């Protein structure tokens, strides 16, 4: 099939590459000429495990091409994916200017039947808006479909190639048949393609992300309470996670969720509820608790240093919002770093993939090091913000010998408390006793 993807951000690039991998001819369109040229030269603009292999293979095979021309993309594809940004509009609502702006252009350019697919995460009713805008200018038949993505950063390629489910929101039999044909190679193991109306599909994505964000936040609340009463959140987590009704996933406490999806989507659903005169009280609490959780280590750090952090030097391991990505959007590490800088502290930080993005944000305000142990040089404490695998089994002797004093503030509960006690390292984590 001939497919076009408008927008080559995280979702668009993974979508286009993976669709090419199953033999489709894909044209990806982006207005950034420099970015398009780099992709034509085989340069992947984002870090995502395994994406580079598929990217290179499909470019060489001629199945994956890049263009700055929307007209070229529309002429090529029978199915047109809109994978455009829907950022926070400042008040929590999703900014649809890019989606609706392109929709207006599509209406003026298409000359034959197309299926226009909302791949971006958009509020309920967006497909209706897109259809109306295109209809004002189009002189041919078309359909608008909602097809939300469920891609986890760090696992996006596997999630796309082996999806647990595919949701298609469509009231058109013709469009539905084309979408089912497109996705048939991805569900050979029997996982479902779920057909529903457009509004239900749009809400499904928001509901899924908001539920997972709520689950994370609930465990963080339990962790905070554990600290008050002397319970161990790791034991509580195991105790409830073995209940099949609850499950083991998304129960690990820490310093809050971040990234491009959970924060934005929870706020957008909450805002959409307000616009429909519905008050999502649970989501209101989730947003507030998560905002506080991002700096949950700060009181512990202040207490340890007698409320004087001026000229203290902190090593920070982990800057991305989660492992296996270079994405720093809404990363808890950045919130904590900002607070430490306000206190007059100095920062030496390391992350396996997110260094370039952090350098663009902070310029010369913090020092970025070439290795995790370089960050420890003369630091007064180590702070862990992201649970990268390379941080899980460190050289404790090297940590003790390099830090000015052996103390770790762990926002991801990477280490065993008994090990820290045995190593004679002062250790502060989330929801567990202090060492």
BELGISUL-V947829 format. One line per field, one symbol per residue. psi: psi as a letter, one per 20 degrees, with the letter a starting at -180 (. if undefined). Layout:
psi: ???
//
This chain:
psi: qpqqooplbgggggggghhhhjiqoppppqiogggggghhjjopiqpppihhghggghghijiorqqiohggghhgphpopomqqmrpjhjhqpojhgghghhghghihqirpqopoohqoqqpighggggggghhhqjrqrqpqpmqqlppphjhgghghmqhqppooqjphggggghhggigiikhiiqqooparghhgghggggghhgghhgghghhggghhhhhijrohhhgghhhhiohhgriqkjprbkrqbaifggghghgggghgghjkponhghgggggghghhhkhhghgggghkkjnjpjqppppoohqirrkqjpjpkphhhgggghhhhijrqpoqqphhjgghhhhgidjhrpprirhhhhiojqiqpppiplqhiihmrohghghhhqhqnppoojjlhqphhghghilppppbojrqq.
//
